[in-house]
C-alpha cells in the first residue's frame, strides 16, 4: 500500500469494520 493510501486504507478499514459489526 502506498503512503498516500494510508488515509484511504484507514477509512476503508473502518467502513469494513462497521459493516462487519452490522
ABEGO torsion letter per residue (X at the ends): XBAAAAAAAAAAAAAAAAAAAX
